[in-house]
Amino acid sequence: MNTTFREFLNEEIAKFGTPTWRILESPQGARVCIKGKWKISLCSNNYLGLANHPSLKEAAAHALEEYGAGSAAARSLSGSTQLHEDLEQELADFKGTEAALAFNSGNVTNLGVIPALVRKGDAVFSDAINHGSLIDGCRLSGAEKYIYPHGDMSLLEKLLGDAMHLRNRMIVVDSVFSMDGDTAPLPQIVELAEEYDAIVMVDEAHATGVLGKHGRGALEHFGLEDRVDVIMGTLGKALGSVGGYIAGSIELISYLARTARSFLFTTSLPASSIAAALAGVRKLRDDPELRERLWRNTNFYKGELAQLGFNTMDSKSPIVPILIGDDEVTERFCQRLCEEGLYVTKIGTPYVPEGTSRLRTIVTAAHNEEDLGEAVDILKSVGSELRII
Ligand SMILES: *Cc1c(COP(=O)(O)O)cnc(C)c1O
């Protein structure tokens, strides 16, 4: 290996530490097996418990048999399956839009779609704590970037006013922020967009299957579904599979299918993952009990944590951060919890600003009262041991 290159890599690694993640010996679920021990898991985005649901597994296995392991090329080059088309139709029906387009992940959806919609000479407005994939999409686009402090609507308004000389304006925003669990002020954002002639792209990754009367997301929750042009989501969180999508008008979808580079220049997802996602959409649509259980669990868990005196920030979702601040204390907390049987992850830089290290805990519909009661007991005893509460 080139010596200067090796030195460079070693210096960088020394800054961040060597990467570590745990090896799971089980599917994702309320409890996972690590080194032969079952631990309660509070760190997945498996909101509805669909990642290991029999109906998704069966659909995937069936599609695997029928279509094989790989899709072999991009859809526009070597064809698609009826499952891909059905998934897009059902996603569109579920989201109440005319059409939808599936991408290989939520991340690459954002990387491909933002540059397809705005470019040099346009303006893009982005909340300071937007997901990394939205930030990268904005960077790739070449549009003028206007970043407003988290949730600051008066600054967003000012920036919109400053950008009236540019050709097109687009506001991109998470509906539920992935590290804080709070929601974007979407009613105000939509109002401002209408006033300043901007389009809005909402990333519903953490809201689909979670918020809204039918689980359609934050736009349903706020009653704004027909006022937003570009609705984005992932198939990898509540929907239990892998992939991403855009839901919108027929024109938008046709345009993106021709221009979004992360759609065009990649082998499409295999039929098995698509079939699992389709089963996930159907489950989410037809089984409201899952979402009810998710919220019963969330409310119980948040109530207990508040009583214990943990700082759970302004969470409005099943994402429940436990803010610690100091990175080393957070690391220690995390390790001790894991030793006691609670699997959680520390969130530090680069995910969140320095000095705001936290645990990000997520409750799911897969947990039962016993799991959550035990989790709270462990948090209580380790929290007092480390003098966090
Ligand atoms: C997880 C996430 C993504 C990326 O989705 P993947 O399907 O995991 O690539 C995009 N946006 C937000 C807000 C997310 O939380």
The ligand as an SDF file (V2000), in Angstrom:
LIG
                    3D

 15 15  0  0  0  0  0  0  0  0999 V2000
  -33.2700    6.7240    6.8630 C   0  0  0  0  0  0  0  0  0  0  0  0
  -33.5260    8.0070    6.1630 C   0  0  0  0  0  0  0  0  0  0  0  0
  -33.2540    8.1560    4.8030 C   0  0  0  0  0  0  0  0  0  0  0  0
  -32.5540    7.0820    4.0260 C   0  0  0  0  0  0  0  0  0  0  0  0
  -33.3760    6.0070    3.7940 O   0  0  0  0  0  0  0  0  0  0  0  0
  -32.7200    4.5840    3.5140 P   0  0  0  0  0  0  0  0  0  0  0  0
  -33.8130    3.8320    2.8710 O   0  0  0  0  0  0  0  0  0  0  0  0
  -32.2950    4.0480    4.8430 O   0  0  0  0  0  0  0  0  0  0  0  0
  -31.5590    4.8210    2.6080 O   0  0  0  0  0  0  0  0  0  0  0  0
  -33.5860    9.3370    4.1880 C   0  0  0  0  0  0  0  0  0  0  0  0
  -34.1500   10.3400    4.8690 N   0  0  0  0  0  0  0  0  0  0  0  0
  -34.4060   10.2420    6.1870 C   0  0  0  0  0  0  0  0  0  0  0  0
  -35.0400   11.3820    6.8950 C   0  0  0  0  0  0  0  0  0  0  0  0
  -34.0940    9.0770    6.8750 C   0  0  0  0  0  0  0  0  0  0  0  0
  -34.3190    8.9950    8.1810 O   0  0  0  0  0  0  0  0  0  0  0  0
  1  2  1  0
  2  3  1  0
  2 14  2  0
  3  4  1  0
  3 10  2  0
  4  5  1  0
  5  6  1  0
  6  7  2  0
  6  8  1  0
  6  9  1  0
 10 11  1  0
 11 12  2  0
 12 13  1  0
 12 14  1  0
 14 15  1  0
M  END
$$$$
